[in-house]
Amino acid sequence: MSVRLSLSLDRFEGKGKSIAVLLTDSGEALNIPRSLLVPDAVPGDVLALTLERDAAATRQLAEQTRRLQDKLSRRDPGGDLRL
């Protein structure tokens, strides 16, 4: 399942105009790094943003986290570290 949003590029802010201020249809502001936008985006453009869950990446991150927790628990000589 994915969610698709339509966002209008309102303006650029911050040092070097590095933050893009995007507005939702309801007027909520979403600030993201300008570097994540398409290079030719300008204020007034409408941009589409699609969000989807990446199940494979989620499983991989969970496994990496488990391995790190196991490694840290082996280094805990007192056994009082609970992860």
Residue pairs with C-beta under 8 A, 6 or more apart in sequence:
1 52
1 53
2 50
2 51
2 52
3 50
3 51
3 52
4 48
4 49
4 50
4 51
5 24
5 48
5 49
5 50
5 51
6 25
6 46
6 47
6 48
6 49
7 22
7 23
7 24
7 30
7 46
7 47
7 48
7 49
8 22
8 23
8 44
8 45
8 46
8 47
9 20
9 21
9 22
9 37
9 41
9 42
9 43
9 44
9 45
9 46
9 47
10 21
10 22
10 23
10 29
10 43
11 21
11 43
12 18
12 19
12 20
12 21
12 34
12 43
13 19
13 21
13 31
17 34
18 33
18 34
18 35
19 31
19 32
19 33
19 34
20 31
20 32
20 33
20 34
20 36
20 37
20 41
21 29
21 30
21 31
22 29
22 30
22 31
22 32
22 47
22 49
23 29
23 30
24 30
37 47
38 47
41 47
69 83
72 81
72 83
73 81
73 83
